Amino acid sequence: MNLDFPGVLLTCTSEFMHLQSAKPLDMLTSAIVGGGFIRAQHIINRHVDKSYHNDDAAGDVRDFARSHGLSEPFVGLMTAVHLDKAKAATSRYGGVTVATIVTAGLGNATAAGLTVPTVSHIGTINMIILVDANLSPAAMVNTVITATEVKTQVLLAHGVRTPDGHAATGTSTDAVVVAGTGRGELLPYAGPLTVIGWLVGRCVRQCMEEALR
């Protein structure tokens, strides 16, 4: 798997993915480590077994990162998908580059608002979205919305169902990372009919389609 995005180096094995940026990226994430707004140069995704359970998963990710020479700030994710199965896509238009990396584990499929709250199981869709632009906080939220809409549309198109038969909208532990380089003028929006939103939608769709084949 190759990542074609300026200033970001991807290292990936079946057990560990590491994205290292030459400069700090402005990020909005729901990651297990580095959630919220964060400025960092490193994003990691760690493979865990489907039987994995740890009451301090965030601490486990931090320990894992330290064992690989990384200290905070960084963004840390987990997945039961072997990381050499991750899918990547890059799209460009009008001088803007967007790249995405997706790991899609569906063993924990849920339908938002229908699946009753319970203990989460292993099975996560992780989406990492890199944008070579200067995203405002609102534009970052727009990006999360667009990526989620595409993810859910692809799941519906592929007939993915929850254990109790509902059409799946995702999993109970999905995570997203939106990372902007800060290049150029501040963009107030990034909805699906903006260039950024269109490119994000294209990339996420390609990755999700490939992951579900």
Buried (B, 14 or more C-beta within 10 A) or exposed (E): EEBEBEBBEBEBEEEBBBBBBEEBBBBBBBBBBBBEEBEBBBBBBBBBEEEEEEEEBBEBBBEBBEEEEBEBBBBBBBBBBEBEBBBBBBBEEEEBBBBBBBBBBBEBBBBEEEBEEEEEBBBBBBBBBBBBBBBBEEBBBBBBBBBBBBBBBBBEEBEBBBEEEBBBBBBBBBBBBBBBBBBEEEBEBBBBEBBBBBBBBBBBBBBBBBBBE
